[in-house]
Amino acid sequence: QVQLQESGSGLVKPSQTLSLTCTVSGASITTNYHYWTWIRQPPGKGLEWIGYMSYSGNTNYSPSFKMRASVSRDTTNNQFSLQLSSATPEDTAIYYCNLRVLGSRNDYWGQGTQVTVSS
């Protein structure tokens, strides 16, 4: 069974880079048609899709995050990461890593991790 676990600093200062890592078990990051995504939910707001790293190493980002977000992967440790530069308090949110499989009805989610951007 696929499991995902977010990790990283829960507190980021404004202007610094927000960095998170998702550790995956039960499936290889390079498995065909697997898309490894980052999603967040600010307080009192809905889910926001940030971007993904595909099984082949390609990336895709929401226009809202294209200039600041970078998704990368570490195939040796079966992890993928998010870096969001120039953080502001509006980046405060619960951040989730997520797996979408082409042809599957259901996604796999991490439990989420709270990140607060504050001085």
JOBEL-V629018 format. One record per backbone hydrogen bond with DSSP energy under -1.0 kcal/mol. NH is the residue of the N-H (numbers start at 1). CO is the residue of the C=O. Records with the same first field share a line. If there is no record, write none. Layout:
NH: CO  CO
This chain:
3: 25
5: 23
7: 21
12: 116
15: 87
16: 13
18: 84
20: 82
21: 7
22: 80
23: 5
24: 78
25: 3
31: 28
34: 31
35: 100
36: 53
37: 98
38: 51
39: 96
40: 48
41: 94
45: 42
48: 40
50: 38
51: 38
52: 60
53: 36
54: 58
57: 54
60: 52
62: 50
65: 62
66: 62
68: 65
69: 65
70: 83
72: 81
74: 79
79: 74
80: 22
81: 72
82: 20
83: 70
84: 18
85: 68
87: 16
91: 88
92: 89
93: 115
94: 41
95: 113
96: 39
98: 37
99: 108
100: 35
102: 33
104: 101
108: 99
110: 97
113: 95
115: 93
116: 10
118: 12
